[in-house]
Amino acid sequence: LYRSSRYYQSYIREFLDSKGKTDIAFSDITEEFGREYKVYLKRYKNFGASQTNHCLCWLNRLIYIAVDREILRFNPLADVPYEKKPTGKLKHISRAELQRIMEQPMPERLQELTRRAFIFSCFTGLSYVDVKRLYPSHIETTLDGRKYIRINRKKTDVESFIPLHPIAEQILAMYNTTDESNPIFPLPKRDMLWYCIHEIGIVAGIKENLSYHASRHSFGTLMLSAGVPIESISKMMGHTSIKTTQGYAKVTDDKISEDMDKLIKRRQEQKNNPGQSSVPSAVHRS
């Protein structure tokens, strides 16, 4: 909680600096102040809806403490609306971005736990809440020694059946796989991971704000790209309907179309510049 508060305080401090102030009295905080702060976060910090709302929520909590202590009579920011989150877009990361996250250990314990849990979700399709409630009994082994996860999703109560990728197995081996009284991963509340995920995205050079749920979406798109049948992906992800899984197929189709457009453009450029070689010097496989 202290870590989160430290970040929120720094954003407020930067906003006040931009207005030529070093501090502000509670009595001077107005609705206009809240609206300007929201604009500042979006325009100058490039925050998305979730990040902006987290900052506003923290500021509102601070002001309600002042109201409880009778420093203020009411919350002047009560009518400042939160940002509406965009809907319908499955945010995922590419194979190359996942590779960069895998190659970049984080310096702090909580950051590294978050990084490993995120990678684990990229290879299992489990959401944050299901990784948090994953216990040793959810890990089973086939007769030929292959490990897999069997768990009912918290959101839908539909069973997920997930054969474990070797990388997921490696991460699993670092945590609790024997004590049934404790979950496998010692994950804190989601809010405490928010900044860690943000920092991981920055270190990996991911342009859009990274969220934990992007790991689950990435699993779906990566499995489709690898040629795994959509029915199998639906079972692994615990979807109630295969129509939900088909949303990942749409993302993959769009990516293929985008790649083809880039290829056509590149070939056209080579055609216009005959001196350029059309054969790459090396092929790099991820």
C-alpha positions as protocol buffer text, in pm:
chain_id: "A"
residue {
  index: 1
  type: LEU
  ca { x: 0 y: 0 z: 0 }
}
residue {
  index: 2
  type: TYR
  ca { x: 288 y: 236 z: 80 }
}
residue {
  index: 3
  type: ARG
  ca { x: 436 y: 167 z: -262 }
}
residue {
  index: 4
  type: SER
  ca { x: 111 y: 257 z: -438 }
}
residue {
  index: 5
  type: SER
  ca { x: 62 y: 568 z: -226 }
}
residue {
  index: 6
  type: ARG
  ca { x: 414 y: 683 z: -310 }
}
residue {
  index: 7
  type: TYR
  ca { x: 336 y: 675 z: -681 }
}
residue {
  index: 8
  type: TYR
  ca { x: 3 y: 854 z: -643 }
}
residue {
  index: 9
  type: GLN
  ca { x: 166 y: 1124 z: -434 }
}
residue {
  index: 10
  type: SER
  ca { x: 434 y: 1176 z: -697 }
}
residue {
  index: 11
  type: TYR
  ca { x: 169 y: 1227 z: -968 }
}
residue {
  index: 12
  type: ILE
  ca { x: -11 y: 1487 z: -757 }
}
residue {
  index: 13
  type: ARG
  ca { x: 321 y: 1658 z: -684 }
}
residue {
  index: 14
  type: GLU
  ca { x: 408 y: 1672 z: -1055 }
}
residue {
  index: 15
  type: PHE
  ca { x: 63 y: 1812 z: -1133 }
}
residue {
  index: 16
  type: LEU
  ca { x: 104 y: 2085 z: -870 }
}
residue {
  index: 17
  type: ASP
  ca { x: 451 y: 2164 z: -1008 }
}
residue {
  index: 18
  type: SER
  ca { x: 295 y: 2211 z: -1352 }
}
residue {
  index: 19
  type: LYS
  ca { x: 66 y: 2473 z: -1197 }
}
residue {
  index: 20
  type: GLY
  ca { x: 357 y: 2648 z: -1023 }
}
residue {
  index: 21
  type: LYS
  ca { x: 260 y: 2524 z: -677 }
}
residue {
  index: 22
  type: THR
  ca { x: 439 y: 2317 z: -416 }
}
residue {
  index: 23
  type: ASP
  ca { x: 132 y: 2232 z: -208 }
}
residue {
  index: 24
  type: ILE
  ca { x: -241 y: 2296 z: -189 }
}
residue {
  index: 25
  type: ALA
  ca { x: -479 y: 2325 z: 106 }
}
residue {
  index: 26
  type: PHE
  ca { x: -777 y: 2090 z: 121 }
}
residue {
  index: 27
  type: SER
  ca { x: -1004 y: 2395 z: 125 }
}
residue {
  index: 28
  type: ASP
  ca { x: -859 y: 2506 z: -212 }
}
residue {
  index: 29
  type: ILE
  ca { x: -940 y: 2179 z: -390 }
}
residue {
  index: 30
  type: THR
  ca { x: -1232 y: 2228 z: -625 }
}
residue {
  index: 31
  type: GLU
  ca { x: -1415 y: 2027 z: -888 }
}
residue {
  index: 32
  type: GLU
  ca { x: -1217 y: 2217 z: -1154 }
}
residue {
  index: 33
  type: PHE
  ca { x: -895 y: 2104 z: -983 }
}
residue {
  index: 34
  type: GLY
  ca { x: -1007 y: 1741 z: -1020 }
}
residue {
  index: 35
  type: ARG
  ca { x: -1099 y: 1783 z: -1386 }
}
residue {
  index: 36
  type: GLU
  ca { x: -767 y: 1952 z: -1463 }
}
residue {
  index: 37
  type: TYR
  ca { x: -581 y: 1673 z: -1284 }
}
residue {
  index: 38
  type: LYS
  ca { x: -758 y: 1416 z: -1497 }
}
residue {
  index: 39
  type: VAL
  ca { x: -665 y: 1602 z: -1816 }
}
residue {
  index: 40
  type: TYR
  ca { x: -304 y: 1625 z: -1695 }
}
residue {
  index: 41
  type: LEU
  ca { x: -284 y: 1248 z: -1637 }
}
residue {
  index: 42
  type: LYS
  ca { x: -420 y: 1172 z: -1982 }
}
residue {
  index: 43
  type: ARG
  ca { x: -230 y: 1435 z: -2178 }
}
residue {
  index: 44
  type: TYR
  ca { x: 109 y: 1458 z: -2006 }
}
residue {
  index: 45
  type: LYS
  ca { x: 141 y: 1117 z: -1837 }
}
residue {
  index: 46
  type: ASN
  ca { x: -25 y: 937 z: -2129 }
}
residue {
  index: 47
  type: PHE
  ca { x: -234 y: 733 z: -1885 }
}
residue {
  index: 48
  type: GLY
  ca { x: -517 y: 515 z: -2006 }
}
residue {
  index: 49
  type: ALA
  ca { x: -860 y: 489 z: -1845 }
}
residue {
  index: 50
  type: SER
  ca { x: -757 y: 239 z: -1576 }
}
residue {
  index: 51
  type: GLN
  ca { x: -448 y: 431 z: -1465 }
}
residue {
  index: 52
  type: THR
  ca { x: -636 y: 761 z: -1459 }
}
residue {
  index: 53
  type: ASN
  ca { x: -919 y: 609 z: -1256 }
}
residue {
  index: 54
  type: HIS
  ca { x: -674 y: 460 z: -1005 }
}
residue {
  index: 55
  type: CYS
  ca { x: -524 y: 806 z: -950 }
}
residue {
  index: 56
  type: LEU
  ca { x: -866 y: 970 z: -909 }
}
residue {
  index: 57
  type: CYS
  ca { x: -978 y: 695 z: -672 }
}
residue {
  index: 58
  type: TRP
  ca { x: -673 y: 748 z: -450 }
}
residue {
  index: 59
  type: LEU
  ca { x: -731 y: 1126 z: -443 }
}
residue {
  index: 60
  type: ASN
  ca { x: -1099 y: 1075 z: -358 }
}
residue {
  index: 61
  type: ARG
  ca { x: -1007 y: 846 z: -69 }
}
residue {
  index: 62
  type: LEU
  ca { x: -768 y: 1109 z: 63 }
}
residue {
  index: 63
  type: ILE
  ca { x: -1038 y: 1375 z: 50 }
}
residue {
  index: 64
  type: TYR
  ca { x: -1295 y: 1151 z: 218 }
}
residue {
  index: 65
  type: ILE
  ca { x: -1047 y: 1109 z: 506 }
}
residue {
  index: 66
  type: ALA
  ca { x: -1044 y: 1489 z: 534 }
}
residue {
  index: 67
  type: VAL
  ca { x: -1426 y: 1486 z: 536 }
}
residue {
  index: 68
  type: ASP
  ca { x: -1430 y: 1221 z: 811 }
}
residue {
  index: 69
  type: ARG
  ca { x: -1196 y: 1437 z: 1018 }
}
residue {
  index: 70
  type: GLU
  ca { x: -1419 y: 1741 z: 955 }
}
residue {
  index: 71
  type: ILE
  ca { x: -1146 y: 1928 z: 769 }
}
residue {
  index: 72
  type: LEU
  ca { x: -1392 y: 1950 z: 476 }
}
residue {
  index: 73
  type: ARG
  ca { x: -1771 y: 1944 z: 479 }
}
residue {
  index: 74
  type: PHE
  ca { x: -1802 y: 1749 z: 153 }
}
residue {
  index: 75
  type: ASN
  ca { x: -1592 y: 1600 z: -127 }
}
residue {
  index: 76
  type: PRO
  ca { x: -1552 y: 1866 z: -401 }
}
residue {
  index: 77
  type: LEU
  ca { x: -1448 y: 1594 z: -649 }
}
residue {
  index: 78
  type: ALA
  ca { x: -1763 y: 1386 z: -605 }
}
residue {
  index: 79
  type: ASP
  ca { x: -1899 y: 1494 z: -945 }
}
residue {
  index: 80
  type: VAL
  ca { x: -1574 y: 1446 z: -1138 }
}
residue {
  index: 81
  type: PRO
  ca { x: -1652 y: 1146 z: -1362 }
}
residue {
  index: 82
  type: TYR
  ca { x: -1422 y: 849 z: -1395 }
}
residue {
  index: 83
  type: GLU
  ca { x: -1295 y: 753 z: -1739 }
}
residue {
  index: 84
  type: LYS
  ca { x: -1495 y: 499 z: -1936 }
}
residue {
  index: 85
  type: LYS
  ca { x: -1291 y: 194 z: -2021 }
}
residue {
  index: 86
  type: PRO
  ca { x: -1284 y: 97 z: -2389 }
}
residue {
  index: 87
  type: THR
  ca { x: -1470 y: -226 z: -2465 }
}
residue {
  index: 88
  type: GLY
  ca { x: -1442 y: -496 z: -2723 }
}
residue {
  index: 89
  type: LYS
  ca { x: -1065 y: -492 z: -2778 }
}
residue {
  index: 90
  type: LEU
  ca { x: -859 y: -792 z: -2673 }
}
residue {
  index: 91
  type: LYS
  ca { x: -526 y: -646 z: -2566 }
}
residue {
  index: 92
  type: HIS
  ca { x: -240 y: -890 z: -2607 }
}
residue {
  index: 93
  type: ILE
  ca { x: 134 y: -884 z: -2648 }
}
residue {
  index: 94
  type: SER
  ca { x: 337 y: -1024 z: -2935 }
}
residue {
  index: 95
  type: ARG
  ca { x: 573 y: -1320 z: -2919 }
}
residue {
  index: 96
  type: ALA
  ca { x: 868 y: -1079 z: -2937 }
}
residue {
  index: 97
  type: GLU
  ca { x: 733 y: -869 z: -2647 }
}
residue {
  index: 98
  type: LEU
  ca { x: 680 y: -1182 z: -2438 }
}
residue {
  index: 99
  type: GLN
  ca { x: 1037 y: -1286 z: -2516 }
}
residue {
  index: 100
  type: ARG
  ca { x: 1167 y: -951 z: -2389 }
}
residue {
  index: 101
  type: ILE
  ca { x: 970 y: -988 z: -2065 }
}
residue {
  index: 102
  type: MET
  ca { x: 1112 y: -1339 z: -2020 }
}
residue {
  index: 103
  type: GLU
  ca { x: 1468 y: -1213 z: -2072 }
}
residue {
  index: 104
  type: GLN
  ca { x: 1441 y: -923 z: -1826 }
}
residue {
  index: 105
  type: PRO
  ca { x: 1435 y: -1021 z: -1454 }
}
residue {
  index: 106
  type: MET
  ca { x: 1309 y: -747 z: -1224 }
}
residue {
  index: 107
  type: PRO
  ca { x: 1519 y: -618 z: -929 }
}
residue {
  index: 108
  type: GLU
  ca { x: 1255 y: -621 z: -652 }
}
residue {
  index: 109
  type: ARG
  ca { x: 1092 y: -933 z: -507 }
}
residue {
  index: 110
  type: LEU
  ca { x: 732 y: -824 z: -576 }
}
residue {
  index: 111
  type: GLN
  ca { x: 821 y: -713 z: -928 }
}
residue {
  index: 112
  type: GLU
  ca { x: 987 y: -1048 z: -1001 }
}
residue {
  index: 113
  type: LEU
  ca { x: 694 y: -1243 z: -857 }
}
residue {
  index: 114
  type: THR
  ca { x: 461 y: -1040 z: -1079 }
}
residue {
  index: 115
  type: ARG
  ca { x: 679 y: -1098 z: -1386 }
}
residue {
  index: 116
  type: ARG
  ca { x: 685 y: -1475 z: -1329 }
}
residue {
  index: 117
  type: ALA
  ca { x: 310 y: -1491 z: -1263 }
}
residue {
  index: 118
  type: PHE
  ca { x: 245 y: -1288 z: -1581 }
}
residue {
  index: 119
  type: ILE
  ca { x: 463 y: -1524 z: -1788 }
}
residue {
  index: 120
  type: PHE
  ca { x: 290 y: -1823 z: -1625 }
}
residue {
  index: 121
  type: SER
  ca { x: -46 y: -1683 z: -1735 }
}
residue {
  index: 122
  type: CYS
  ca { x: 84 y: -1627 z: -2089 }
}
residue {
  index: 123
  type: PHE
  ca { x: 154 y: -2003 z: -2107 }
}
residue {
  index: 124
  type: THR
  ca { x: -159 y: -2124 z: -1926 }
}
residue {
  index: 125
  type: GLY
  ca { x: -430 y: -1870 z: -2008 }
}
residue {
  index: 126
  type: LEU
  ca { x: -526 y: -1834 z: -1642 }
}
residue {
  index: 127
  type: SER
  ca { x: -650 y: -1496 z: -1521 }
}
residue {
  index: 128
  type: TYR
  ca { x: -501 y: -1322 z: -1217 }
}
residue {
  index: 129
  type: VAL
  ca { x: -782 y: -1438 z: -987 }
}
residue {
  index: 130
  type: ASP
  ca { x: -738 y: -1802 z: -1096 }
}
residue {
  index: 131
  type: VAL
  ca { x: -359 y: -1793 z: -1056 }
}
residue {
  index: 132
  type: LYS
  ca { x: -409 y: -1645 z: -708 }
}
residue {
  index: 133
  type: ARG
  ca { x: -644 y: -1930 z: -612 }
}
residue {
  index: 134
  type: LEU
  ca { x: -430 y: -2204 z: -769 }
}
residue {
  index: 135
  type: TYR
  ca { x: -339 y: -2477 z: -515 }
}
residue {
  index: 136
  type: PRO
  ca { x: -110 y: -2782 z: -543 }
}
residue {
  index: 137
  type: SER
  ca { x: -416 y: -3009 z: -580 }
}
residue {
  index: 138
  type: HIS
  ca { x: -499 y: -2834 z: -909 }
}
residue {
  index: 139
  type: ILE
  ca { x: -179 y: -2975 z: -1060 }
}
residue {
  index: 140
  type: GLU
  ca { x: -222 y: -3333 z: -1180 }
}
residue {
  index: 141
  type: THR
  ca { x: 1 y: -3577 z: -1367 }
}
residue {
  index: 142
  type: THR
  ca { x: -88 y: -3817 z: -1648 }
}
residue {
  index: 143
  type: LEU
  ca { x: 35 y: -4179 z: -1661 }
}
residue {
  index: 144
  type: ASP
  ca { x: 316 y: -4077 z: -1895 }
}
residue {
  index: 145
  type: GLY
  ca { x: 434 y: -3807 z: -1652 }
}
residue {
  index: 146
  type: ARG
  ca { x: 282 y: -3503 z: -1827 }
}
residue {
  index: 147
  type: LYS
  ca { x: 164 y: -3234 z: -1585 }
}
residue {
  index: 148
  type: TYR
  ca { x: -155 y: -3038 z: -1638 }
}
residue {
  index: 149
  type: ILE
  ca { x: -383 y: -2794 z: -1454 }
}
residue {
  index: 150
  type: ARG
  ca { x: -747 y: -2873 z: -1386 }
}
residue {
  index: 151
  type: ILE
  ca { x: -940 y: -2589 z: -1225 }
}
residue {
  index: 152
  type: ASN
  ca { x: -1287 y: -2434 z: -1246 }
}
residue {
  index: 153
  type: ARG
  ca { x: -1264 y: -2068 z: -1344 }
}
residue {
  index: 154
  type: LYS
  ca { x: -1378 y: -1824 z: -1077 }
}
residue {
  index: 155
  type: LYS
  ca { x: -1565 y: -1609 z: -1332 }
}
residue {
  index: 156
  type: THR
  ca { x: -1770 y: -1878 z: -1508 }
}
residue {
  index: 157
  type: ASP
  ca { x: -1728 y: -2194 z: -1295 }
}
residue {
  index: 158
  type: VAL
  ca { x: -1635 y: -2372 z: -1619 }
}
residue {
  index: 159
  type: GLU
  ca { x: -1349 y: -2620 z: -1596 }
}
residue {
  index: 160
  type: SER
  ca { x: -1014 y: -2534 z: -1756 }
}
residue {
  index: 161
  type: PHE
  ca { x: -793 y: -2824 z: -1860 }
}
residue {
  index: 162
  type: ILE
  ca { x: -441 y: -2700 z: -1941 }
}
residue {
  index: 163
  type: PRO
  ca { x: -140 y: -2919 z: -2028 }
}
residue {
  index: 164
  type: LEU
  ca { x: 163 y: -2742 z: -1881 }
}
residue {
  index: 165
  type: HIS
  ca { x: 418 y: -2586 z: -2113 }
}
residue {
  index: 166
  type: PRO
  ca { x: 780 y: -2651 z: -1999 }
}
residue {
  index: 167
  type: ILE
  ca { x: 826 y: -2281 z: -1918 }
}
residue {
  index: 168
  type: ALA
  ca { x: 513 y: -2286 z: -1701 }
}
residue {
  index: 169
  type: GLU
  ca { x: 651 y: -2597 z: -1527 }
}
residue {
  index: 170
  type: GLN
  ca { x: 981 y: -2420 z: -1457 }
}
residue {
  index: 171
  type: ILE
  ca { x: 801 y: -2128 z: -1293 }
}
residue {
  index: 172
  type: LEU
  ca { x: 575 y: -2363 z: -1098 }
}
residue {
  index: 173
  type: ALA
  ca { x: 878 y: -2543 z: -954 }
}
residue {
  index: 174
  type: MET
  ca { x: 995 y: -2217 z: -791 }
}
residue {
  index: 175
  type: TYR
  ca { x: 687 y: -2195 z: -567 }
}
residue {
  index: 176
  type: ASN
  ca { x: 468 y: -2401 z: -336 }
}
residue {
  index: 177
  type: THR
  ca { x: 368 y: -2734 z: -493 }
}
residue {
  index: 178
  type: THR
  ca { x: 328 y: -2944 z: -176 }
}
residue {
  index: 179
  type: ASP
  ca { x: 156 y: -2747 z: 103 }
}
residue {
  index: 180
  type: GLU
  ca { x: -217 y: -2769 z: 35 }
}
residue {
  index: 181
  type: SER
  ca { x: -293 y: -2513 z: 306 }
}
residue {
  index: 182
  type: ASN
  ca { x: -138 y: -2237 z: 95 }
}
residue {
  index: 183
  type: PRO
  ca { x: -177 y: -2132 z: -271 }
}
residue {
  index: 184
  type: ILE
  ca { x: 106 y: -2197 z: -515 }
}
residue {
  index: 185
  type: PHE
  ca { x: 183 y: -1830 z: -580 }
}
residue {
  index: 186
  type: PRO
  ca { x: 196 y: -1582 z: -285 }
}
residue {
  index: 187
  type: LEU
  ca { x: 21 y: -1311 z: -485 }
}
residue {
  index: 188
  type: PRO
  ca { x: -100 y: -995 z: -307 }
}
residue {
  index: 189
  type: LYS
  ca { x: -415 y: -802 z: -397 }
}
residue {
  index: 190
  type: ARG
  ca { x: -447 y: -701 z: -761 }
}
residue {
  index: 191
  type: ASP
  ca { x: -401 y: -328 z: -686 }
}
residue {
  index: 192
  type: MET
  ca { x: -54 y: -395 z: -548 }
}
residue {
  index: 193
  type: LEU
  ca { x: 50 y: -556 z: -877 }
}
residue {
  index: 194
  type: TRP
  ca { x: -73 y: -271 z: -1094 }
}
residue {
  index: 195
  type: TYR
  ca { x: 248 y: -67 z: -1077 }
}
residue {
  index: 196
  type: CYS
  ca { x: 466 y: -376 z: -1112 }
}
residue {
  index: 197
  type: ILE
  ca { x: 288 y: -469 z: -1435 }
}
residue {
  index: 198
  type: HIS
  ca { x: 324 y: -112 z: -1558 }
}
residue {
  index: 199
  type: GLU
  ca { x: 699 y: -117 z: -1486 }
}
residue {
  index: 200
  type: ILE
  ca { x: 744 y: -456 z: -1655 }
}
residue {
  index: 201
  type: GLY
  ca { x: 577 y: -316 z: -1967 }
}
residue {
  index: 202
  type: ILE
  ca { x: 808 y: -15 z: -1969 }
}
residue {
  index: 203
  type: VAL
  ca { x: 1121 y: -228 z: -1925 }
}
residue {
  index: 204
  type: ALA
  ca { x: 1008 y: -456 z: -2210 }
}
residue {
  index: 205
  type: GLY
  ca { x: 947 y: -157 z: -2438 }
}
residue {
  index: 206
  type: ILE
  ca { x: 574 y: -221 z: -2476 }
}
residue {
  index: 207
  type: LYS
  ca { x: 410 y: 95 z: -2608 }
}
residue {
  index: 208
  type: GLU
  ca { x: 59 y: 44 z: -2468 }
}
residue {
  index: 209
  type: ASN
  ca { x: -7 y: 25 z: -2095 }
}
residue {
  index: 210
  type: LEU
  ca { x: 38 y: -335 z: -1991 }
}
residue {
  index: 211
  type: SER
  ca { x: -230 y: -509 z: -1785 }
}
residue {
  index: 212
  type: TYR
  ca { x: -221 y: -850 z: -1620 }
}
residue {
  index: 213
  type: HIS
  ca { x: -520 y: -964 z: -1824 }
}
residue {
  index: 214
  type: ALA
  ca { x: -315 y: -913 z: -2141 }
}
residue {
  index: 215
  type: SER
  ca { x: -139 y: -1238 z: -2047 }
}
residue {
  index: 216
  type: ARG
  ca { x: -462 y: -1438 z: -2083 }
}
residue {
  index: 217
  type: HIS
  ca { x: -542 y: -1271 z: -2415 }
}
residue {
  index: 218
  type: SER
  ca { x: -186 y: -1337 z: -2531 }
}
residue {
  index: 219
  type: PHE
  ca { x: -227 y: -1707 z: -2452 }
}
residue {
  index: 220
  type: GLY
  ca { x: -534 y: -1724 z: -2677 }
}
residue {
  index: 221
  type: THR
  ca { x: -373 y: -1547 z: -2972 }
}
residue {
  index: 222
  type: LEU
  ca { x: -40 y: -1733 z: -2941 }
}
residue {
  index: 223
  type: MET
  ca { x: -216 y: -2071 z: -2929 }
}
residue {
  index: 224
  type: LEU
  ca { x: -416 y: -1987 z: -3242 }
}
residue {
  index: 225
  type: SER
  ca { x: -104 y: -1863 z: -3419 }
}
residue {
  index: 226
  type: ALA
  ca { x: 65 y: -2193 z: -3333 }
}
residue {
  index: 227
  type: GLY
  ca { x: -215 y: -2386 z: -3504 }
}
residue {
  index: 228
  type: VAL
  ca { x: -386 y: -2525 z: -3192 }
}
residue {
  index: 229
  type: PRO
  ca { x: -752 y: -2608 z: -3275 }
}
residue {
  index: 230
  type: ILE
  ca { x: -998 y: -2349 z: -3149 }
}
residue {
  index: 231
  type: GLU
  ca { x: -1199 y: -2618 z: -2965 }
}
residue {
  index: 232
  type: SER
  ca { x: -890 y: -2714 z: -2761 }
}
residue {
  index: 233
  type: ILE
  ca { x: -816 y: -2349 z: -2681 }
}
residue {
  index: 234
  type: SER
  ca { x: -1175 y: -2300 z: -2566 }
}
residue {
  index: 235
  type: LYS
  ca { x: -1139 y: -2596 z: -2327 }
}
residue {
  index: 236
  type: MET
  ca { x: -806 y: -2472 z: -2192 }
}
residue {
  index: 237
  type: MET
  ca { x: -937 y: -2120 z: -2135 }
}
residue {
  index: 238
  type: GLY
  ca { x: -1260 y: -2238 z: -1971 }
}
residue {
  index: 239
  type: HIS
  ca { x: -1489 y: -2046 z: -2207 }
}
residue {
  index: 240
  type: THR
  ca { x: -1863 y: -2103 z: -2172 }
}
residue {
  index: 241
  type: SER
  ca { x: -1906 y: -2075 z: -2549 }
}
residue {
  index: 242
  type: ILE
  ca { x: -1673 y: -2124 z: -2843 }
}
residue {
  index: 243
  type: LYS
  ca { x: -1797 y: -1786 z: -2971 }
}
residue {
  index: 244
  type: THR
  ca { x: -1585 y: -1624 z: -2701 }
}
residue {
  index: 245
  type: THR
  ca { x: -1277 y: -1808 z: -2828 }
}
residue {
  index: 246
  type: GLN
  ca { x: -1355 y: -1699 z: -3184 }
}
residue {
  index: 247
  type: GLY
  ca { x: -1279 y: -1343 z: -3072 }
}
residue {
  index: 248
  type: TYR
  ca { x: -914 y: -1448 z: -3056 }
}
residue {
  index: 249
  type: ALA
  ca { x: -939 y: -1584 z: -3409 }
}
residue {
  index: 250
  type: LYS
  ca { x: -1054 y: -1237 z: -3521 }
}
residue {
  index: 251
  type: VAL
  ca { x: -748 y: -1080 z: -3354 }
}
residue {
  index: 252
  type: THR
  ca { x: -522 y: -1335 z: -3523 }
}
residue {
  index: 253
  type: ASP
  ca { x: -685 y: -1276 z: -3864 }
}
residue {
  index: 254
  type: ASP
  ca { x: -634 y: -902 z: -3825 }
}
residue {
  index: 255
  type: LYS
  ca { x: -267 y: -961 z: -3740 }
}
residue {
  index: 256
  type: ILE
  ca { x: -222 y: -1180 z: -4049 }
}
residue {
  index: 257
  type: SER
  ca { x: -381 y: -911 z: -4267 }
}
residue {
  index: 258
  type: GLU
  ca { x: -156 y: -647 z: -4112 }
}
residue {
  index: 259
  type: ASP
  ca { x: 154 y: -860 z: -4173 }
}
residue {
  index: 260
  type: MET
  ca { x: 50 y: -920 z: -4533 }
}
residue {
  index: 261
  type: ASP
  ca { x: -2 y: -547 z: -4588 }
}
residue {
  index: 262
  type: LYS
  ca { x: 351 y: -484 z: -4457 }
}
residue {
  index: 263
  type: LEU
  ca { x: 491 y: -755 z: -4687 }
}
residue {
  index: 264
  type: ILE
  ca { x: 315 y: -608 z: -4991 }
}
residue {
  index: 265
  type: LYS
  ca { x: 442 y: -261 z: -4903 }
}
residue {
  index: 266
  type: ARG
  ca { x: 797 y: -389 z: -4857 }
}
residue {
  index: 267
  type: ARG
  ca { x: 791 y: -573 z: -5190 }
}
residue {
  index: 268
  type: GLN
  ca { x: 656 y: -264 z: -5361 }
}
residue {
  index: 269
  type: GLU
  ca { x: 942 y: -58 z: -5217 }
}
residue {
  index: 270
  type: GLN
  ca { x: 1193 y: -317 z: -5338 }
}
residue {
  index: 271
  type: LYS
  ca { x: 1034 y: -308 z: -5683 }
}
residue {
  index: 272
  type: ASN
  ca { x: 1071 y: 70 z: -5692 }
}
residue {
  index: 273
  type: ASN
  ca { x: 1434 y: 39 z: -5573 }
}
residue {
  index: 274
  type: PRO
  ca { x: 1585 y: -250 z: -5775 }
}
residue {
  index: 275
  type: GLY
  ca { x: 1926 y: -200 z: -5613 }
}
residue {
  index: 276
  type: GLN
  ca { x: 1800 y: -333 z: -5280 }
}
residue {
  index: 277
  type: SER
  ca { x: 1833 y: -703 z: -5207 }
}
residue {
  index: 278
  type: SER
  ca { x: 1503 y: -884 z: -5151 }
}
residue {
  index: 279
  type: VAL
  ca { x: 1671 y: -1159 z: -4948 }
}
residue {
  index: 280
  type: PRO
  ca { x: 1726 y: -1092 z: -4576 }
}
residue {
  index: 281
  type: SER
  ca { x: 2077 y: -1149 z: -4444 }
}
residue {
  index: 282
  type: ALA
  ca { x: 1958 y: -1373 z: -4163 }
}
residue {
  index: 283
  type: VAL
  ca { x: 1645 y: -1535 z: -4034 }
}
residue {
  index: 284
  type: HIS
  ca { x: 1578 y: -1501 z: -3661 }
}
residue {
  index: 285
  type: ARG
  ca { x: 1338 y: -1740 z: -3498 }
}
residue {
  index: 286
  type: SER
  ca { x: 1182 y: -1657 z: -3162 }
}
